[in-house]
Amino acid sequence: MELVFASNNPHKVREIKSILGNSFTLLSLTDIHILDDIPENEPHLEGNALSKARYVYNATGMNVFADDTGLEIDGLDGLPGVHSARFAGEGKDSSANIEKVLTLLGDNKNRKARFRTVIALIFEKQEYLFEGIVTGRIIKDKRGDEGFGYDPVFIPDGKTRTFAEMDQTEKNSVSHRARAFEKLREFLYKYSQTDNKLKR
């Protein structure tokens, strides 16, 4: 089954391929020659994910999914939220975003946070939404070289290491993105099983 992932982020594409497995042929925007910077101007994650998926679907007619992820920090009243990728500016600079978060938090003792991922899927002309959440806390200094985004300062509940200190397998066992994409994988698997029965 061929699916377009509305992203050109190689870290995300690699991570999602490891979650979905070999049952699907995953195409990035580069693979289908879409190099546009798709607007993300909606006020919530669901809207951004849907707008990206619709953009690609309208351009190609292919089955497509898009995601949007936000880091929501209690001590910052839910910021950066939907603005996570551009929190420190339009350049989507992860290091600058982390520094802004740490500066705003300062010595705030309430460092509880959660990552939330929303996936919008357009499949056989129908739209679907899937969500994954992981709770944790923000530490004061960056740790680890794996992952991307805010991974170096986020420790999920029940763990002692940041996402950036985990290998891909360990991160996928607990991450917000993995939880959302597991729901997507289950949906696609059930569809493929039903489709195969109908063809018999």
Backbone torsions as a table, in degrees:
resi	resn	phi	psi	omega
1	MET	NA	132.1	-176.7
2	GLU	-101.1	130.0	-179.3
3	LEU	-134.6	142.4	173.6
4	VAL	-97.4	130.2	171.8
5	PHE	-100.8	116.5	-173.9
6	ALA	-74.9	66.5	180.0
7	SER	-154.5	149.7	170.9
8	ASN	-116.8	12.0	179.4
9	ASN	-79.9	109.8	-174.9
10	PRO	-62.6	-30.7	177.9
11	HIS	-64.4	-45.7	-179.1
12	LYS	-67.7	-42.2	-179.6
13	VAL	-60.6	-44.5	179.4
14	ARG	-63.6	-41.8	-178.9
15	GLU	-64.2	-43.5	-177.6
16	ILE	-70.7	-36.3	176.2
17	LYS	-59.4	-38.6	-178.9
18	SER	-70.2	-26.3	179.0
19	ILE	-80.8	-45.1	-175.0
20	LEU	-76.5	-25.2	178.6
21	GLY	78.2	-162.7	-172.5
22	ASN	-93.6	5.8	-178.9
23	SER	-76.4	-13.5	-175.7
24	PHE	-129.7	143.6	172.6
25	THR	-93.5	109.2	-175.4
26	LEU	-94.4	122.9	178.9
27	LEU	-109.8	133.9	174.7
28	SER	-88.8	174.0	176.9
29	LEU	-61.4	-35.7	177.6
30	THR	-61.9	-40.5	-179.5
31	ASP	-60.9	-30.5	-179.0
32	ILE	-106.1	14.1	172.2
33	HIS	64.5	36.1	170.1
34	ILE	-107.0	110.2	-176.8
35	LEU	-111.1	8.0	-178.0
36	ASP	-67.0	150.7	171.7
37	ASP	-88.7	96.4	-173.3
38	ILE	-68.0	128.4	-178.4
39	PRO	-59.2	142.6	174.8
40	GLU	-129.9	74.9	-171.9
41	ASN	-110.1	7.8	-177.9
42	GLU	-78.6	156.0	-176.2
43	PRO	-81.7	-0.9	-179.9
44	HIS	-146.9	163.0	-176.0
45	LEU	-61.4	-41.2	-179.0
46	GLU	-58.7	-44.0	-179.1
47	GLY	-64.7	-41.9	179.0
48	ASN	-64.5	-44.2	-179.6
49	ALA	-62.9	-43.9	179.5
50	LEU	-64.8	-41.1	-178.0
51	SER	-65.3	-36.4	178.4
52	LYS	-69.1	-43.5	179.7
53	ALA	-64.2	-42.7	179.5
54	ARG	-64.3	-37.2	179.3
55	TYR	-58.7	-48.4	-178.1
56	VAL	-70.8	-41.4	179.6
57	TYR	-61.7	-44.1	-179.5
58	ASN	-64.9	-29.3	-179.2
59	ALA	-82.2	-27.7	-171.3
60	THR	-124.4	-26.4	-174.0
61	GLY	74.2	8.3	-177.1
62	MET	-89.4	155.6	171.1
63	ASN	-62.2	131.1	-171.7
64	VAL	-147.0	149.6	170.0
65	PHE	-134.9	152.1	178.4
66	ALA	-137.5	155.0	178.5
67	ASP	-129.9	158.8	168.8
68	ASP	-140.9	139.4	-175.8
69	THR	-128.3	140.1	176.2
70	GLY	-131.2	144.6	172.2
71	LEU	-98.8	121.7	-177.2
72	GLU	-115.3	115.4	-173.4
73	ILE	-109.0	124.4	-177.8
74	ASP	-57.2	-45.5	-176.5
75	GLY	-68.5	-10.0	176.8
76	LEU	-116.1	24.4	178.3
77	ASP	55.3	38.4	175.8
78	GLY	92.0	-5.8	175.5
79	LEU	-73.0	157.4	-1.8
80	PRO	-78.4	-15.1	173.6
81	GLY	55.5	-129.8	-176.8
82	VAL	-64.5	-17.0	-180.0
83	HIS	-94.2	13.1	-172.1
84	SER	-54.2	-45.7	-175.5
85	ALA	-67.7	-29.8	-175.5
86	ARG	-116.9	26.6	-172.7
87	PHE	-59.9	-36.0	-178.9
88	ALA	-103.3	8.1	179.3
89	GLY	141.5	170.9	-175.6
90	GLU	-69.9	-11.7	-177.6
91	GLY	-74.5	-6.9	-178.5
92	LYS	53.3	45.1	-177.8
93	ASP	-86.2	109.1	-176.1
94	SER	-60.7	-42.2	-179.5
95	SER	-63.0	-42.1	179.0
96	ALA	-66.8	-38.2	177.7
97	ASN	-62.2	-43.8	179.4
98	ILE	-63.1	-45.2	-179.0
99	GLU	-61.6	-38.4	178.7
100	LYS	-65.4	-43.3	178.5
101	VAL	-60.8	-47.7	-177.8
102	LEU	-65.4	-37.0	178.6
103	THR	-66.4	-45.2	-179.9
104	LEU	-66.2	-36.7	178.9
105	LEU	-71.0	-39.1	-178.9
106	GLY	54.5	-126.6	179.6
107	ASP	-98.0	15.9	178.3
108	ASN	-54.0	125.6	-177.5
109	LYS	-79.4	-17.9	177.7
110	ASN	-87.3	93.4	-176.3
111	ARG	-112.0	17.7	176.7
112	LYS	-63.3	142.3	-177.9
113	ALA	-153.8	166.3	173.4
114	ARG	-145.8	144.1	169.4
115	PHE	-95.2	136.6	176.6
116	ARG	-131.4	126.2	177.0
117	THR	-114.2	134.0	174.0
118	VAL	-119.6	130.3	177.2
119	ILE	-110.9	131.5	172.2
120	ALA	-108.6	124.2	179.4
121	LEU	-115.3	130.9	168.7
122	ILE	-112.8	111.5	-171.6
123	PHE	-135.6	122.7	-177.3
124	GLU	51.4	42.7	174.1
125	LYS	73.0	5.5	178.4
126	GLN	-109.6	149.2	-179.9
127	GLU	-105.1	139.2	180.0
128	TYR	-137.7	151.3	176.5
129	LEU	-124.9	141.1	177.2
130	PHE	-133.5	143.9	-176.6
131	GLU	-129.9	143.7	174.0
132	GLY	-135.7	137.3	-177.3
133	ILE	-132.4	140.1	169.2
134	VAL	-135.3	134.4	179.6
135	THR	-100.1	156.3	-178.9
136	GLY	-177.3	-147.4	-179.3
137	ARG	-148.2	158.9	178.3
138	ILE	-98.4	125.9	177.6
139	ILE	-92.2	172.5	-171.7
140	LYS	-87.1	-19.1	-178.2
141	ASP	-134.6	148.5	-179.9
142	LYS	-69.8	140.9	177.4
143	ARG	-141.0	129.9	174.8
144	GLY	100.7	155.9	-176.8
145	ASP	-118.8	-0.5	179.4
146	GLU	-90.3	178.3	174.9
147	GLY	69.6	-159.5	-178.4
148	PHE	-162.5	177.4	179.1
149	GLY	62.3	-130.5	-176.2
150	TYR	-89.0	7.8	-176.3
151	ASP	-51.3	-38.1	-176.8
152	PRO	-67.3	-12.9	-178.3
153	VAL	-119.7	9.3	-178.2
154	PHE	-115.1	122.9	174.8
155	ILE	-111.7	117.9	179.5
156	PRO	-70.2	151.9	178.3
157	ASP	-55.8	138.1	178.6
158	GLY	87.3	-1.8	-179.7
159	LYS	-120.3	162.5	178.2
160	THR	-114.5	-4.0	-179.1
161	ARG	-116.8	153.1	176.6
162	THR	-73.8	164.8	174.5
163	PHE	-57.8	-33.1	-177.7
164	ALA	-75.4	-9.9	175.7
165	GLU	-97.2	-4.3	-178.3
166	MET	-97.3	148.6	170.7
167	ASP	-78.3	172.9	-173.0
168	GLN	-60.4	-39.2	-178.3
169	THR	-64.1	-45.9	-179.5
170	GLU	-66.2	-42.8	179.7
171	LYS	-61.8	-43.2	-178.8
172	ASN	-64.9	-18.8	-179.7
173	SER	-77.1	-15.6	-175.8
174	VAL	-134.6	-12.0	-167.9
175	SER	-74.5	154.2	175.9
176	HIS	-57.5	-44.7	-177.9
177	ARG	-65.3	-42.7	179.3
178	ALA	-63.1	-39.1	-179.5
179	ARG	-65.7	-40.8	178.1
180	ALA	-68.0	-42.6	-177.9
181	PHE	-73.7	-24.2	173.6
182	GLU	-66.2	-38.3	175.8
183	LYS	-64.0	-40.6	176.5
184	LEU	-62.7	-44.7	-179.2
185	ARG	-61.5	-43.0	179.6
186	GLU	-62.8	-41.0	178.4
187	PHE	-61.6	-47.1	-178.2
188	LEU	-66.1	-37.2	178.9
189	TYR	-64.6	-45.8	179.2
190	LYS	-61.7	-39.7	178.8
191	TYR	-63.2	-45.3	-177.8
192	SER	-63.9	-36.7	178.3
193	GLN	-66.5	-44.0	178.6
194	THR	-64.4	-41.9	-179.3
195	ASP	-62.9	-40.4	179.6
196	ASN	-64.8	-38.1	179.0
197	LYS	-65.2	-39.2	-178.8
198	LEU	-66.9	-29.2	-177.9
199	LYS	-79.8	-14.7	-177.5
200	ARG	-75.6	NA	NA
